[in-house]
Amino acid sequence: MKVRGFSLIELLVSLTIITSLLALVGPLGYRSVERAKAQTELVSFQRWLDRQGHDAFIRGNKIDIDWVSERTVIASVGKREIGSKTLENLKNLKQDPFSFSVSGIPSRRSIDLQYDVGGTVKLTVTGALSTRSAY
């Protein structure tokens, strides 16, 4: 009588191959997920900055943007804080302050940010000049 099936050795070899492949591919998938989170946060931060430029134009007040730390930025009119944003997957190493004029025009055109998973990105600051929706 013939018995059909796999032997224990065949099963162990196939499990070893599968485990080795997962060990090689797993970190790539993790990095992709982390990069997607950082990209989402980048878009959110850019919209937040656009909103500050629009608010400067609508209110007719100069809005100062200042970094409290490499991950936390605040927006203020004079000494009064009007908003803040904390980044979880990105950081700004230079932390140079800038402002939006009463016309909503930024005093700086770009911000260099660094991903936690590696790499840098140059974020364009447009403010009230943006064609993107601020809200």
N, CA, C and O atoms as a MOPAC input file, in Angstrom:
PM7 MOZYME 1SCF
protein

 N      0.83600 1    -1.16200 1     0.00000 1
 C      0.00000 1     0.00000 1     0.00000 1
 C      0.89600 1     1.24600 1     0.00000 1
 O      1.84900 1     1.33200 1     0.77500 1
 N      0.57800 1     2.21700 1    -0.88500 1
 C      1.36500 1     3.42000 1    -1.04300 1
 C      0.77000 1     4.53200 1    -0.17600 1
 O     -0.43400 1     4.78500 1    -0.21900 1
 N      1.62000 1     5.19000 1     0.60700 1
 C      1.17100 1     6.28900 1     1.47400 1
 C      1.51800 1     7.60600 1     0.78600 1
 O      2.65500 1     7.82900 1     0.37000 1
 N      0.52200 1     8.46400 1     0.67800 1
 C      0.73800 1     9.76000 1     0.04400 1
 C      0.96200 1    10.81200 1     1.11400 1
 O      0.40900 1    10.71600 1     2.21000 1
 N      1.76700 1    11.81400 1     0.80400 1
 C      2.03100 1    12.89600 1     1.74200 1
 C      3.48800 1    13.30100 1     1.70100 1
 O      4.26700 1    12.82600 1     0.87500 1
 N      3.83300 1    14.18700 1     2.60900 1
 C      5.19800 1    14.69700 1     2.67800 1
 C      5.89800 1    14.09000 1     3.88100 1
 O      5.27500 1    13.79400 1     4.90100 1
 N      7.16900 1    13.91500 1     3.74500 1
 C      7.93600 1    13.41800 1     4.88400 1
 C      8.27700 1    14.59300 1     5.79400 1
 O      8.16600 1    15.74800 1     5.38200 1
 N      8.67800 1    14.31700 1     6.98900 1
 C      9.04000 1    15.34900 1     7.96200 1
 C     10.21900 1    16.17700 1     7.44700 1
 O     10.24000 1    17.39100 1     7.64900 1
 N     11.15200 1    15.58400 1     6.82100 1
 C     12.32900 1    16.28900 1     6.29000 1
 C     11.90200 1    17.26200 1     5.20400 1
 O     12.38800 1    18.39200 1     5.17100 1
 N     11.00700 1    16.85300 1     4.31600 1
 C     10.53700 1    17.74400 1     3.26500 1
 C      9.81600 1    18.95300 1     3.85200 1
 O      9.99700 1    20.07400 1     3.37600 1
 N      9.01400 1    18.73700 1     4.86800 1
 C      8.32300 1    19.84100 1     5.52100 1
 C      9.30500 1    20.79800 1     6.19600 1
 O      9.14500 1    22.01400 1     6.09400 1
 N     10.30600 1    20.27300 1     6.87500 1
 C     11.30000 1    21.11200 1     7.53900 1
 C     12.10900 1    21.93000 1     6.53200 1
 O     12.39800 1    23.10100 1     6.77800 1
 N     12.46900 1    21.33800 1     5.42800 1
 C     13.22300 1    22.06300 1     4.39500 1
 C     12.37200 1    23.19300 1     3.81500 1
 O     12.86200 1    24.30900 1     3.64100 1
 N     11.12000 1    22.91600 1     3.51900 1
 C     10.25700 1    23.95800 1     2.94900 1
 C     10.00900 1    25.07900 1     3.96500 1
 O      9.98400 1    26.24900 1     3.58400 1
 N      9.82700 1    24.75100 1     5.23100 1
 C      9.65300 1    25.78800 1     6.26100 1
 C     10.91700 1    26.62900 1     6.42000 1
 O     10.83500 1    27.83900 1     6.63200 1
 N     12.06200 1    26.00500 1     6.32200 1
 C     13.32700 1    26.74200 1     6.41600 1
 C     13.47400 1    27.71700 1     5.24900 1
 O     13.90800 1    28.85200 1     5.44300 1
 N     13.12400 1    27.29300 1     4.06500 1
 C     13.20100 1    28.17400 1     2.89200 1
 C     12.24200 1    29.34100 1     3.03400 1
 O     12.61600 1    30.48300 1     2.76700 1
 N     11.01900 1    29.07600 1     3.44700 1
 C     10.01700 1    30.13900 1     3.61200 1
 C     10.45800 1    31.13300 1     4.68400 1
 O     10.32900 1    32.34200 1     4.49300 1
 N     10.97300 1    30.64100 1     5.80100 1
 C     11.42500 1    31.51200 1     6.88300 1
 C     12.59400 1    32.38900 1     6.42500 1
 O     12.65000 1    33.56900 1     6.77000 1
 N     13.51000 1    31.83200 1     5.66400 1
 C     14.64300 1    32.60300 1     5.15300 1
 C     14.17300 1    33.71200 1     4.22000 1
 O     14.66200 1    34.83900 1     4.29400 1
 N     13.24300 1    33.39800 1     3.35800 1
 C     12.71300 1    34.42000 1     2.44600 1
 C     11.98700 1    35.53400 1     3.20400 1
 O     12.14300 1    36.70800 1     2.87000 1
 N     11.21000 1    35.18300 1     4.20100 1
 C     10.52200 1    36.19900 1     5.00000 1
 C     11.51000 1    37.07400 1     5.76300 1
 O     11.28700 1    38.27600 1     5.90600 1
 N     12.58200 1    36.49300 1     6.24700 1
 C     13.60200 1    37.26600 1     6.95500 1
 C     14.27700 1    38.28000 1     6.03500 1
 O     14.69200 1    39.34800 1     6.48500 1
 N     14.38600 1    37.95000 1     4.75700 1
 C     14.99300 1    38.86900 1     3.80700 1
 C     14.02300 1    39.96100 1     3.34600 1
 O     14.42700 1    41.10900 1     3.16300 1
 N     12.78100 1    39.61800 1     3.16500 1
 C     11.79400 1    40.54500 1     2.60700 1
 C     11.10300 1    41.38300 1     3.69300 1
 O     10.64600 1    42.49100 1     3.41200 1
 N     11.02300 1    40.88400 1     4.89500 1
 C     10.31500 1    41.56700 1     5.98400 1
 C     10.75300 1    43.00000 1     6.22400 1
 O      9.89900 1    43.88500 1     6.26700 1
 N     12.05400 1    43.27300 1     6.38200 1
 C     12.48800 1    44.65700 1     6.62100 1
 C     12.13900 1    45.61500 1     5.48500 1
 O     11.88700 1    46.79500 1     5.73100 1
 N     12.12200 1    45.12800 1     4.25600 1
 C     11.74700 1    45.99700 1     3.13800 1
 C     10.29800 1    46.44300 1     3.25300 1
 O      9.97200 1    47.60000 1     2.98600 1
 N      9.43700 1    45.52200 1     3.65200 1
 C      8.03000 1    45.87300 1     3.84800 1
 C      7.84700 1    46.85500 1     4.98500 1
 O      7.03000 1    47.77200 1     4.89700 1
 N      8.60500 1    46.66600 1     6.05400 1
 C      8.52900 1    47.57300 1     7.20400 1
 C      8.96000 1    48.98400 1     6.79800 1
 O      8.30600 1    49.96200 1     7.16000 1
 N     10.05400 1    49.08900 1     6.05200 1
 C     10.53800 1    50.39000 1     5.60600 1
 C      9.51900 1    51.07700 1     4.69300 1
 O      9.35800 1    52.29700 1     4.74500 1
 N      8.84900 1    50.30900 1     3.87700 1
 C      7.83700 1    50.88700 1     2.98400 1
 C      6.66800 1    51.45800 1     3.76900 1
 O      6.15800 1    52.53000 1     3.44200 1
 N      6.25100 1    50.75500 1     4.79000 1
 C      5.15300 1    51.24200 1     5.63400 1
 C      5.57100 1    52.52100 1     6.36000 1
 O      4.80200 1    53.48100 1     6.41800 1
 N      6.78300 1    52.53800 1     6.91200 1
 C      7.27100 1    53.72300 1     7.62100 1
 C      7.42800 1    54.90900 1     6.67100 1
 O      7.12700 1    56.04200 1     7.04500 1
 N      7.88800 1    54.66300 1     5.46700 1
 C      8.03400 1    55.73100 1     4.47500 1
 C      6.65500 1    56.29400 1     4.08900 1
 O      6.51400 1    57.50100 1     3.89500 1
 N      5.65300 1    55.43600 1     3.97800 1
 C      4.29400 1    55.89300 1     3.66100 1
 C      3.73100 1    56.75300 1     4.78900 1
 O      3.06900 1    57.75900 1     4.53400 1
 N      3.99100 1    56.36300 1     6.02600 1
 C      3.55000 1    57.18000 1     7.16900 1
 C      4.20200 1    58.55600 1     7.13200 1
 O      3.54300 1    59.57100 1     7.35200 1
 N      5.50400 1    58.58100 1     6.85200 1
 C      6.22700 1    59.85000 1     6.79100 1
 C      5.71300 1    60.71500 1     5.64100 1
 O      5.61300 1    61.93300 1     5.78700 1
 N      5.39200 1    60.11400 1     4.51500 1
 C      4.87100 1    60.86300 1     3.37000 1
 C      3.50400 1    61.46300 1     3.69200 1
 O      3.21600 1    62.60200 1     3.32200 1
 N      2.67400 1    60.69900 1     4.37500 1
 C      1.36800 1    61.20900 1     4.79500 1
 C      1.53500 1    62.38600 1     5.74200 1
 O      0.82600 1    63.38600 1     5.63600 1
 N      2.47700 1    62.25900 1     6.66600 1
 C      2.73900 1    63.33800 1     7.61300 1
 C      3.29900 1    64.56600 1     6.90500 1
 O      3.00000 1    65.69400 1     7.29500 1
 N      4.10100 1    64.35900 1     5.87800 1
 C      4.65100 1    65.46400 1     5.10100 1
 C      3.53900 1    66.25900 1     4.42600 1
 O      3.55400 1    67.49000 1     4.45500 1
 N      2.58400 1    65.57400 1     3.82200 1
 C      1.45900 1    66.24100 1     3.17100 1
 C      0.62000 1    66.99100 1     4.20700 1
 O      0.18900 1    68.11800 1     3.96100 1
 N      0.39200 1    66.37400 1     5.35400 1
 C     -0.36300 1    67.02100 1     6.42700 1
 C      0.34400 1    68.28800 1     6.90800 1
 O     -0.30200 1    69.31200 1     7.13100 1
 N      1.66100 1    68.22400 1     7.06600 1
 C      2.43100 1    69.38100 1     7.51900 1
 C      2.41400 1    70.48100 1     6.47400 1
 O      2.31900 1    71.65900 1     6.81700 1
 N      2.50500 1    70.11000 1     5.20300 1
 C      2.46600 1    71.11400 1     4.14000 1
 C      1.10900 1    71.82800 1     4.12400 1
 O      1.04700 1    73.04200 1     3.92900 1
 N      0.04300 1    71.08400 1     4.32500 1
 C     -1.28700 1    71.71000 1     4.38200 1
 C     -1.41600 1    72.61800 1     5.60200 1
 O     -2.05000 1    73.67100 1     5.53100 1
 N     -0.81600 1    72.21100 1     6.71800 1
 C     -0.84500 1    73.04300 1     7.92100 1
 C     -0.13000 1    74.36900 1     7.65600 1
 O     -0.61800 1    75.43200 1     8.04300 1
 N      1.03000 1    74.30100 1     6.99300 1
 C      1.75600 1    75.52800 1     6.65600 1
 C      0.95900 1    76.39200 1     5.67700 1
 O      0.91700 1    77.61400 1     5.82600 1
 N      0.33000 1    75.77500 1     4.68700 1
 C     -0.51800 1    76.52400 1     3.75200 1
 C     -1.63100 1    77.24800 1     4.50000 1
 O     -1.93800 1    78.40400 1     4.21000 1
 N     -2.22700 1    76.55900 1     5.46100 1
 C     -3.31100 1    77.15600 1     6.25400 1
 C     -2.81000 1    78.36600 1     7.03900 1
 O     -3.53700 1    79.34800 1     7.19000 1
 N     -1.57300 1    78.30700 1     7.54100 1
 C     -1.01300 1    79.45500 1     8.27300 1
 C     -0.84000 1    80.64700 1     7.32800 1
 O     -1.10200 1    81.78700 1     7.71100 1
 N     -0.40200 1    80.38400 1     6.10000 1
 C     -0.27600 1    81.46400 1     5.11300 1
 C     -1.61400 1    82.07900 1     4.75900 1
 O     -1.73100 1    83.29700 1     4.62400 1
 N     -2.63000 1    81.23000 1     4.60700 1
 C     -3.98300 1    81.73800 1     4.33000 1
 C     -4.50200 1    82.53900 1     5.51600 1
 O     -5.11100 1    83.59400 1     5.33300 1
 N     -4.26800 1    82.05200 1     6.72300 1
 C     -4.71700 1    82.77600 1     7.91500 1
 C     -4.03400 1    84.13600 1     8.03200 1
 O     -4.67200 1    85.11100 1     8.42900 1
 N     -2.75400 1    84.21600 1     7.69500 1
 C     -2.04200 1    85.49500 1     7.73100 1
 C     -2.68900 1    86.48000 1     6.76300 1
 O     -2.86700 1    87.65500 1     7.08600 1
 N     -3.03600 1    85.99600 1     5.58500 1
 C     -3.68100 1    86.84900 1     4.58900 1
 C     -5.07900 1    87.27300 1     5.03900 1
 O     -5.43300 1    88.44800 1     4.94100 1
 N     -5.86800 1    86.32500 1     5.53000 1
 C     -7.25000 1    86.62300 1     5.92800 1
 C     -7.29200 1    87.53800 1     7.14700 1
 O     -8.07700 1    88.48500 1     7.18500 1
 N     -6.44900 1    87.26000 1     8.14600 1
 C     -6.42800 1    88.07300 1     9.37100 1
 C     -5.72000 1    89.40900 1     9.18100 1
 O     -5.98200 1    90.36500 1     9.91100 1
 N     -4.82900 1    89.47600 1     8.20500 1
 C     -4.04400 1    90.69600 1     8.01300 1
 C     -2.95700 1    90.83500 1     9.06200 1
 O     -2.51100 1    91.94300 1     9.35900 1
 N     -2.53100 1    89.71700 1     9.62000 1
 C     -1.47300 1    89.70900 1    10.64300 1
 C     -0.29600 1    88.88500 1    10.16200 1
 O     -0.45800 1    87.89700 1     9.44600 1
 N      0.88100 1    89.30500 1    10.56500 1
 C      2.07800 1    88.51000 1    10.29700 1
 C      2.05900 1    87.30300 1    11.23600 1
 O      1.84300 1    87.45300 1    12.43900 1
 N      2.28500 1    86.10500 1    10.68500 1
 C      2.31800 1    84.88500 1    11.50000 1
 C      3.74500 1    84.35400 1    11.50900 1
 O      4.33500 1    84.09100 1    10.46100 1
 N      4.28600 1    84.20100 1    12.71700 1
 C      5.63700 1    83.67700 1    12.89200 1
 C      5.58400 1    82.17200 1    13.07900 1
 O      4.76000 1    81.66400 1    13.83900 1
 N      6.45400 1    81.46500 1    12.39400 1
 C      6.57600 1    80.01100 1    12.50600 1
 C      7.93000 1    79.73500 1    13.15800 1
 O      8.97300 1    80.11400 1    12.62600 1
 N      7.90200 1    79.07400 1    14.31200 1
 C      9.13300 1    78.82100 1    15.04700 1
 C      9.17300 1    77.37900 1    15.52800 1
 O      8.14700 1    76.81400 1    15.90900 1
 N     10.35200 1    76.79100 1    15.50900 1
 C     10.52900 1    75.40800 1    15.94800 1
 C     10.85700 1    75.38700 1    17.43200 1
 O     11.82300 1    76.01700 1    17.86200 1
 N     10.06200 1    74.66800 1    18.22200 1
 C     10.32000 1    74.48700 1    19.64400 1
 C     11.38500 1    73.41200 1    19.82100 1
 O     12.25800 1    73.52600 1    20.68200 1
 N     11.30700 1    72.37200 1    19.00200 1
 C     12.30400 1    71.29700 1    18.97300 1
 C     12.42500 1    70.85800 1    17.52200 1
 O     11.81900 1    71.46600 1    16.64000 1
 N     13.19700 1    69.81100 1    17.26400 1
 C     13.33600 1    69.36500 1    15.87900 1
 C     12.06800 1    68.71600 1    15.34600 1
 O     11.97300 1    68.44800 1    14.14900 1
 N     11.08600 1    68.45600 1    16.21700 1
 C      9.83300 1    67.82500 1    15.78400 1
 C      8.58700 1    68.66400 1    16.04800 1
 O      7.51400 1    68.31000 1    15.56100 1
 N      8.68200 1    69.73800 1    16.78300 1
 C      7.50700 1    70.53400 1    17.14600 1
 C      7.66700 1    71.96000 1    16.64600 1
 O      8.68500 1    72.61200 1    16.88000 1
 N      6.63700 1    72.42900 1    15.95100 1
 C      6.63500 1    73.78200 1    15.40200 1
 C      5.38200 1    74.50600 1    15.91000 1
 O      4.32000 1    73.90200 1    16.06000 1
 N      5.52600 1    75.80500 1    16.17000 1
 C      4.38200 1    76.59600 1    16.61400 1
 C      4.18600 1    77.77900 1    15.66700 1
 O      5.13100 1    78.27500 1    15.05500 1
 N      2.94400 1    78.20900 1    15.56800 1
 C      2.58700 1    79.40200 1    14.80900 1
 C      2.07700 1    80.41900 1    15.81100 1
 O      1.27800 1    80.08800 1    16.68600 1
 N      2.53800 1    81.66000 1    15.68600 1
 C      2.11800 1    82.67700 1    16.64300 1
 C      1.95700 1    84.03400 1    15.96700 1
 O      2.61000 1    84.34100 1    14.97000 1
 N      1.06900 1    84.83000 1    16.54400 1
 C      0.88700 1    86.21500 1    16.14500 1
 C      1.36400 1    87.03200 1    17.33100 1
 O      0.73000 1    87.03400 1    18.38600 1
 N      2.46900 1    87.72000 1    17.16000 1
 C      3.08200 1    88.42400 1    18.28600 1
 C      3.56000 1    87.40300 1    19.30300 1
 O      4.36800 1    86.53100 1    18.98500 1
 N      3.06400 1    87.51200 1    20.51600 1
 C      3.43700 1    86.55500 1    21.56400 1
 C      2.36800 1    85.47800 1    21.76700 1
 O      2.55400 1    84.56700 1    22.57400 1
 N      1.25100 1    85.57700 1    21.04200 1
 C      0.12800 1    84.64900 1    21.22800 1
 C      0.23500 1    83.47900 1    20.25300 1
 O      0.28100 1    83.66100 1    19.03600 1
 N      0.27300 1    82.28100 1    20.81900 1
 C      0.33500 1    81.07000 1    19.99800 1
 C     -1.03900 1    80.79200 1    19.40300 1
 O     -2.04400 1    80.80800 1    20.11400 1
 N     -1.07900 1    80.53500 1    18.09000 1
 C     -2.36100 1    80.25500 1    17.44100 1
 C     -2.45600 1    78.82600 1    16.91900 1
 O     -3.52200 1    78.39300 1    16.48100 1
 N     -1.34900 1    78.09500 1    16.96300 1
 C     -1.38600 1    76.70700 1    16.50000 1
 C     -0.03400 1    76.03800 1    16.67100 1
 O      0.99800 1    76.69900 1    16.77900 1
 N     -0.06300 1    74.71100 1    16.69200 1
 C      1.18800 1    73.95400 1    16.77500 1
 C      1.02600 1    72.63800 1    16.02200 1
 O     -0.08600 1    72.16500 1    15.78800 1
 N      2.14500 1    72.07200 1    15.65800 1
 C      2.15700 1    70.80500 1    14.92800 1
 C      3.36100 1    70.01200 1    15.40200 1
 O      4.48000 1    70.52300 1    15.44700 1
 N      3.11700 1    68.75100 1    15.75800 1
 C      4.19900 1    67.85800 1    16.15700 1
 C      4.36200 1    66.77600 1    15.10500 1
 O      3.39600 1    66.11700 1    14.72100 1
 N      5.58400 1    66.60000 1    14.64800 1
 C      5.90100 1    65.60400 1    13.63800 1
 C      6.40700 1    64.34300 1    14.32200 1
 O      7.22300 1    64.42100 1    15.24000 1
 N      5.93800 1    63.19900 1    13.89100 1
 C      6.35100 1    61.93100 1    14.49400 1
 C      7.37200 1    61.18600 1    13.64700 1
 O      8.23800 1    60.49900 1    14.18900 1
 N      7.28500 1    61.30900 1    12.32800 1
 C      8.14700 1    60.54700 1    11.43000 1
 C      9.15000 1    61.40500 1    10.68200 1
 O      9.95400 1    60.89000 1     9.90400 1
 N      9.10700 1    62.70500 1    10.90900 1
 C     10.00300 1    63.65200 1    10.24700 1
 C     10.64900 1    64.54000 1    11.29900 1
 O     10.10400 1    64.73100 1    12.38600 1
 N     11.82500 1    65.08400 1    10.96400 1
 C     12.43100 1    66.06500 1    11.85600 1
 C     13.15800 1    67.12200 1    11.04600 1
 O     13.64100 1    66.86400 1     9.94400 1
 N     13.22800 1    68.31300 1    11.61300 1
 C     13.90600 1    69.44200 1    10.99600 1
 C     15.18200 1    69.69000 1    11.77900 1
 O     15.12700 1    70.05300 1    12.95400 1
 N     16.30700 1    69.50300 1    11.15600 1
 C     17.58100 1    69.63300 1    11.86200 1
 C     18.04700 1    71.08300 1    11.98300 1
 O     18.76100 1    71.41700 1    12.92900 1
 N     17.65700 1    71.95000 1    11.04600 1
 C     18.11100 1    73.34700 1    11.07700 1
 C     17.28600 1    74.19700 1    12.03500 1
 O     17.84700 1    75.02500 1    12.75300 1
 N     15.99500 1    74.01600 1    12.06400 1
 C     15.07000 1    74.70200 1    12.96100 1
 C     15.13500 1    76.22100 1    12.83400 1
 O     15.06600 1    76.93600 1    13.83400 1
 N     15.26700 1    76.70800 1    11.61200 1
 C     15.28900 1    78.15100 1    11.38300 1
 C     13.86000 1    78.68900 1    11.38200 1
 O     13.00400 1    78.15800 1    10.67400 1
 N     13.58800 1    79.74000 1    12.16500 1
 C     12.24000 1    80.32500 1    12.15400 1
 C     12.00200 1    81.10900 1    10.85600 1
 O     12.94200 1    81.55600 1    10.19800 1
 N     10.73500 1    81.25900 1    10.51200 1
 C     10.35800 1    82.09900 1     9.38000 1
 C      8.97200 1    82.64000 1     9.64700 1
 O      8.39400 1    82.35800 1    10.69600 1
 N      8.42900 1    83.40800 1     8.72900 1
 C      7.12300 1    84.01900 1     8.96300 1
 C      6.35200 1    84.14000 1     7.65900 1
 O      6.90800 1    84.04100 1     6.56600 1
 N      5.05600 1    84.35700 1     7.81400 1
 C      4.18000 1    84.68300 1     6.69200 1
 C      3.80500 1    86.14500 1     6.84400 1
 O      3.35400 1    86.56400 1     7.91000 1
 N      3.98500 1    86.92700 1     5.78600 1
 C      3.63900 1    88.34200 1     5.83500 1
 C      2.12400 1    88.50700 1     5.85600 1
 O      1.38000 1    87.53300 1     5.73500 1
 N      1.67600 1    89.75600 1     6.01200 1
 C      0.23200 1    90.02100 1     6.01400 1
 C     -0.39500 1    89.66600 1     4.67000 1
 O     -1.61400 1    89.53000 1     4.57400 1
 N      0.41800 1    89.51700 1     3.64300 1
 C     -0.06400 1    89.08800 1     2.32300 1
 C     -0.07700 1    87.57500 1     2.18600 1
 O     -0.49100 1    87.05200 1     1.15100 1
 N      0.37700 1    86.85500 1     3.22700 1
 C      0.40600 1    85.39700 1     3.19200 1
 C      1.62400 1    84.83500 1     2.48000 1
 O      1.65500 1    83.65100 1     2.14500 1
 N      2.62400 1    85.66800 1     2.24500 1
 C      3.83100 1    85.23000 1     1.53900 1
 C      4.88300 1    84.81300 1     2.56600 1
 O      5.18700 1    85.57000 1     3.48800 1
 N      5.43500 1    83.61800 1     2.40800 1
 C      6.43800 1    83.15000 1     3.37600 1
 C      7.78500 1    83.85500 1     3.18200 1
 O      8.14500 1    84.23900 1     2.06900 1
 N      8.51100 1    84.01400 1     4.27800 1
 C      9.84500 1    84.61500 1     4.19600 1
 C     10.88900 1    83.59800 1     3.74600 1
 O     12.04000 1    83.94600 1     3.48100 1
 N     10.47700 1    82.35900 1     3.66400 1
 C     11.36000 1    81.27900 1     3.23700 1
 C     10.62900 1    80.41600 1     2.22600 1
 O      9.41900 1    80.22700 1     2.34800 1
 N     11.32300 1    79.89000 1     1.24100 1
 C     10.68900 1    79.11100 1     0.18100 1
 C     10.67100 1    77.60900 1     0.43500 1
 O      9.84500 1    76.89800 1    -0.13800 1
 N     11.57300 1    77.11400 1     1.28900 1
 C     11.59800 1    75.66400 1     1.49900 1
 C     12.14700 1    75.32300 1     2.88300 1
 O     12.82200 1    76.12700 1     3.52500 1
 N     11.83400 1    74.10200 1     3.32000 1
 C     12.31500 1    73.56000 1     4.58800 1
 C     12.90100 1    72.18800 1     4.27500 1
 O     12.28200 1    71.38500 1     3.57700 1
 N     14.08200 1    71.93000 1     4.79000 1
 C     14.69900 1    70.61300 1     4.63000 1
 C     14.31900 1    69.74300 1     5.81200 1
 O     14.62600 1    70.07700 1     6.95600 1
 N     13.65400 1    68.63100 1     5.54300 1
 C     13.23500 1    67.70100 1     6.59000 1
 C     13.92500 1    66.36300 1     6.37400 1
 O     14.31100 1    66.01300 1     5.25900 1
 N     14.06800 1    65.62700 1     7.46500 1
 C     14.72000 1    64.31600 1     7.39900 1
 C     13.73600 1    63.24800 1     7.84900 1
 O     13.06400 1    63.39700 1     8.87000 1
 N     13.65600 1    62.16300 1     7.07400 1
 C     12.83300 1    61.01800 1     7.45300 1
 C     13.53100 1    60.24200 1     8.55600 1
 O     14.76000 1    60.16900 1     8.57800 1
 N     12.76500 1    59.66000 1     9.47400 1
 C     13.33400 1    58.78500 1    10.50000 1
 C     13.91800 1    57.51900 1     9.88900 1
 O     14.89600 1    56.97800 1    10.40400 1
 N     13.32900 1    57.04300 1     8.79900 1
 C     13.79600 1    55.80700 1     8.16300 1
 C     14.94900 1    56.06400 1     7.19900 1
 O     15.40800 1    55.14400 1     6.52300 1
 N     15.41900 1    57.30300 1     7.13300 1
 C     16.53600 1    57.64000 1     6.26100 1
 C     16.08700 1    58.45200 1     5.06300 1
 O     14.99700 1    58.24100 1     4.53100 1
 N     16.91000 1    59.35800 1     4.65200 1
 C     16.61100 1    60.20700 1     3.50500 1
 C     16.12200 1    61.57500 1     3.92900 1
 O     15.68600 1    61.77000 1     5.06300 1
 N     16.19900 1    62.51300 1     3.01500 1
 C     15.74000 1    63.87600 1     3.27600 1
 C     14.75900 1    64.30700 1     2.19000 1
 O     14.68500 1    63.70800 1     1.11700 1
 N     14.01800 1    65.35200 1     2.49700 1
 C     13.05700 1    65.90000 1     1.54400 1
 C     13.04500 1    67.41300 1     1.70200 1
 O     13.18600 1    67.92600 1     2.81200 1
 N     12.87600 1    68.12500 1     0.59300 1
 C     12.76500 1    69.58100 1     0.61300 1
 C     11.28700 1    69.93300 1     0.46500 1
 O     10.67800 1    69.67700 1    -0.57400 1
 N     10.72500 1    70.51800 1     1.50600 1
 C      9.31000 1    70.89000 1     1.52500 1
 C      9.17100 1    72.32200 1     1.02700 1
 O      9.77400 1    73.23400 1     1.59300 1
 N      8.39300 1    72.52800 1    -0.01000 1
 C      8.17400 1    73.86500 1    -0.55800 1
 C      7.10100 1    74.57900 1     0.24300 1
 O      6.01300 1    74.04400 1     0.45700 1
 N      7.41100 1    75.78900 1     0.68500 1
 C      6.46900 1    76.59700 1     1.47300 1
 C      5.85900 1    77.62400 1     0.54000 1
 O      6.57100 1    78.44200 1    -0.04300 1
 N      4.53200 1    77.58400 1     0.39500 1
 C      3.87500 1    78.48900 1    -0.53300 1
 C      2.89700 1    79.44600 1     0.14400 1
 O      2.70000 1    80.56000 1    -0.34100 1
 N      2.28500 1    79.04100 1     1.24200 1
 C      1.36000 1    79.91200 1     1.94900 1
 C      0.12200 1    80.22900 1     1.15100 1
 O     -0.49100 1    79.33600 1     0.56600 1
 N     -0.26500 1    81.53000 1     1.12100 1
 C     -1.48200 1    81.96200 1     0.44400 1
 C     -1.36000 1    81.86300 1    -1.07000 1
 O     -2.35900 1    81.96400 1    -1.78400 1
 N     -0.14800 1    81.66600 1    -1.56000 1
 C      0.06000 1    81.54400 1    -3.00800 1
 C     -0.24600 1    80.15000 1    -3.52200 1
 O     -0.21500 1    79.90800 1    -4.72800 1
 N     -0.53900 1    79.23800 1    -2.62000 1
 C     -0.71500 1    77.85200 1    -2.99100 1
 C     -1.97000 1    77.63600 1    -3.81900 1
 O     -2.99800 1    78.27400 1    -3.59400 1
 N     -1.87000 1    76.72900 1    -4.77800 1
 C     -3.05200 1    76.34000 1    -5.53900 1
 C     -3.75800 1    75.16100 1    -4.85800 1
 O     -4.86300 1    74.77700 1    -5.24000 1
 N     -3.08400 1    74.58900 1    -3.82700 1
 C     -3.70800 1    73.51400 1    -3.07100 1
 C     -4.73400 1    74.10600 1    -2.12600 1
 O     -4.63400 1    75.26600 1    -1.72600 1
 N     -5.71500 1    73.30500 1    -1.77500 1
 C     -6.71700 1    73.73900 1    -0.81000 1
 C     -6.09200 1    73.79000 1     0.57800 1
 O     -5.35900 1    72.87800 1     0.95900 1
 N     -6.36900 1    74.83000 1     1.32600 1
 C     -5.80300 1    74.96700 1     2.66500 1
 C     -6.61900 1    74.21700 1     3.69500 1
 O     -6.15100 1    74.01500 1     4.81600 1
 N     -7.82800 1    73.79900 1     3.35000 1
 C     -8.66100 1    73.14600 1     4.36500 1
 C     -9.14200 1    71.81800 1     3.90000 1
 O     -9.85600 1    71.13000 1     4.62900 1

